[in-house]
Amino acid sequence: MKTTTREPNFASKSVPRHLARGALGFGLIAGSIALVPAVGPVALLAAPLSLIAFRGCPTCWTVGLIQTVSRNRLQRTCANGTCTLTTRTRPD
């Protein structure tokens, strides 16, 4: 009997798209902090927008980057209660 476990998926469709989301998120955080002397505390309102770009926190973004890079390269196989992680063989 094969059982499937739904794990959180933070991956993007492509690595460049994921990196763009990260650049936007980190840019919003850095920009909101850097603009405090010029604009005042209202600049900190941009920081929560980074959570939308990250789809959570920066750690979630990092996990998603790892998932995006490893997608279609690693394969988890479970049999008899034991799971193994192997590299996926690519057809030539």
Buried (B, 14 or more C-beta within 10 A) or exposed (E): EEEEEEEEEBBBEEEEEBBEBBEBBBEBBEBBEEBEEEEEEEBBEBBEBBBEBBBBEBEBBEBBBEBBEEBEEEEEEEEEEEEEEEEEEEEE
